Amino acid sequence: MMDMLKAYAHEVVSYHPATQRDDLYAEIYDELCESFSDAQTEEPKLSEAEFLNRTKEHPMKFATRLASVNSAYLIGPQLYFSFLQVLRIALSLVVVFHVIVGAVTALASGNIWSSFWRSFASIPESLLWVGACVFGVFVALERSGEKATWLDNWDAKSLKPVDSHQSISRFETAFDLGFSTYALLLILDVIDLPPAVFHNSEWIHDWAVNLPSWFWVLAGIMLAFDIGFSLYRLMRAHWSRNLRLVTIVSNVIWLGLLGYAVGQAELLTVAHESAREFLVFFERAAKGGLLVACAIIAWDTMTHVWRLRVGG
């Protein structure tokens, strides 16, 4: 079946730019299959894992050897991909942290826009500082003569069979996890939205979302599923066919739910007669936001469908 050889080739090319992965994967996989077949003629009972342990190194180290000199010397050929991996994770965590802080501050103060704006405005500075620190650490490692020895103790048995070299975005997964958790807490009334309608110098508290009970039950179930699915994706490195199929089904359900909400004649209601004219504006804004979410989910769904068709 050559599953282990496929997994190794997918892991190697995942460190290279997306435009180079398909050709590079075909080249590496063909070479692995040919070498493995030659090795089995001498040792018929040789397994793929044993073959990889004897002849190949850690996928990241092998990917480094295949990288061009110009790209590999940003830090140094032995540390280049380790540096990029740590940098991506660190910067993603910074953005997620600021989103969470902005949400908590908005809930505590009741001033949504200014709280989020202050939190987001500080993101560029934080990214620069964190990026500089990560860069400094790897420069120090390079100057000290460190050669990524943490990649030496590698066993091919740690490879998981995959059918794609498309990496799962850690930032996207972390965002999905944070948003789903926050939304589920709102639905369960663990946390409350701050007053959103300001009229005649006072906040209007008695506004409500006009959706049936079954909608909230199904939305809660889907959010709980999204939390578990996001945690599972965080433990995986690459997309598989099953992961894409589950994502497509989940997206279709969400499109149905959000489309139903947008189609409501009166999505928001309020008891104050004088505040209803202002509620029209907020309802249009809410439906506009839902339509944007539908467009994003639809695009994500089409992307996964296309990837399934091309086998990426």
HUUR-V920752 format. One record per pair of residues at least 4 apart in sequence whose ideal C-beta (glycine too) atoms are under 7 Angstrom apart, sorted by the first residue. I is the first residue (numbers start at 0). GAP is how many residues later the second one is. Records with the same first field share a line. If there is no record, write none. Layout:
I->GAP ; GAP
This chain:
1->4 ; 31 ; 46
2->4 ; 158
3->4 ; 44 ; 45 ; 48 ; 152 ; 155
4->4 ; 24 ; 27 ; 28 ; 31 ; 43
5->4 ; 23
6->4 ; 152 ; 153 ; 154 ; 155
7->4 ; 24 ; 44 ; 48 ; 51 ; 151
8->4 ; 16 ; 19 ; 20 ; 23
9->4 ; 15 ; 152 ; 154 ; 155 ; 228
10->48 ; 148
11->16 ; 47 ; 50 ; 51
12->8 ; 11 ; 12 ; 15 ; 152
13->151 ; 153 ; 224
14->45 ; 48 ; 66
15->4 ; 5 ; 8 ; 47
19->4
20->4 ; 144
21->4
22->4
23->4
24->4 ; 140
25->4
26->4
27->4
28->4
29->4
30->4
31->4
32->4
33->4
34->4 ; 20
35->4 ; 12 ; 15
36->4
38->4 ; 7 ; 12
39->4 ; 6
45->4 ; 5
46->4
47->4
48->4 ; 107 ; 108
49->4
50->4
51->4 ; 104
52->102 ; 103
55->6
56->4 ; 5 ; 97
57->4 ; 93 ; 96
58->4
59->4 ; 21 ; 22 ; 91
60->4 ; 87 ; 90
61->4
62->4 ; 18
63->8 ; 13 ; 14 ; 16 ; 17
66->4 ; 5 ; 13
67->4
68->4
71->5 ; 8
72->4
73->6
74->4 ; 5 ; 8 ; 63 ; 64 ; 67
75->4 ; 66
77->69 ; 70
78->4 ; 59 ; 62 ; 63 ; 69
79->4
80->4
81->4 ; 66
82->4 ; 55
83->4
84->4
85->4 ; 48
86->4 ; 44 ; 47
87->4 ; 82
88->4 ; 81
89->4 ; 40 ; 44
90->4 ; 36 ; 39 ; 40
91->4 ; 78 ; 79 ; 82
92->4
93->4 ; 32 ; 33 ; 36
94->4 ; 28 ; 76
95->4 ; 78 ; 79 ; 82
96->4
97->4 ; 21 ; 22 ; 24 ; 25 ; 28
98->4 ; 79
99->4 ; 78
100->4 ; 18
101->4 ; 13 ; 14 ; 17 ; 18
102->4 ; 79
103->4
104->4 ; 10 ; 14
105->5 ; 6 ; 9 ; 10 ; 88
106->84 ; 87
108->6
109->84 ; 85
110->4
111->4 ; 82
112->4
113->4
114->4
115->4
116->4
117->4
121->4
122->4
123->4
124->4
125->4
126->4
127->4
128->4
129->4
130->4
131->4
132->4
133->4
134->4
135->4
136->4
137->4
138->4
139->4
140->5
161->76 ; 78
162->77 ; 78
163->74 ; 75 ; 76 ; 148
164->73
165->72 ; 73 ; 141 ; 146
166->70 ; 71
167->5 ; 65 ; 68 ; 69 ; 70 ; 71
168->4
169->4
170->4
171->4
172->4 ; 57 ; 60 ; 61
173->4
174->4
175->4 ; 50 ; 54
176->4 ; 50 ; 53 ; 54
177->4
178->4
179->4 ; 43 ; 46 ; 47 ; 50
180->4 ; 46
181->4
182->4 ; 40
183->4 ; 36 ; 39 ; 40 ; 43
184->5 ; 6
185->5 ; 7
186->29 ; 32 ; 33 ; 36
194->8 ; 9 ; 10
195->11 ; 86
196->7 ; 10 ; 73 ; 78 ; 81 ; 82 ; 85
197->5
198->5 ; 75 ; 76 ; 79
203->66 ; 68 ; 71
205->64 ; 65
206->61 ; 62 ; 63 ; 72
207->61
208->58 ; 59
209->54 ; 56 ; 57 ; 58 ; 59
210->4 ; 5 ; 50 ; 53
212->4
213->4
214->4 ; 42 ; 45
215->4
216->4
217->4 ; 39
218->4 ; 38
219->4
220->4
221->4 ; 31 ; 32
222->4
223->4
224->4 ; 25
225->4 ; 24
226->4
227->4
228->4 ; 17
229->4
231->4
235->7
238->4 ; 5
240->4 ; 67
241->4
242->4
243->4 ; 60 ; 63 ; 64
244->4
245->4
246->4 ; 57
247->4 ; 53 ; 56 ; 57
248->4
249->4
250->4 ; 46 ; 49 ; 50
251->4 ; 49
252->4
253->4 ; 43
254->4 ; 39 ; 42 ; 43
255->4
256->4
257->4 ; 32 ; 35 ; 36
258->4 ; 35
260->6 ; 29
261->25 ; 28 ; 29
266->16 ; 19 ; 20
267->11 ; 14 ; 15 ; 18
269->5 ; 6 ; 9
274->4
277->4
278->4
279->4
280->4
281->4
282->4
283->4
284->4
285->4
286->4
287->4
288->4
289->4
290->4
291->4
292->4
293->4
294->4
295->4
296->4
297->4
298->4
299->4
300->4
301->4
302->4
303->4
304->4
305->4
306->5
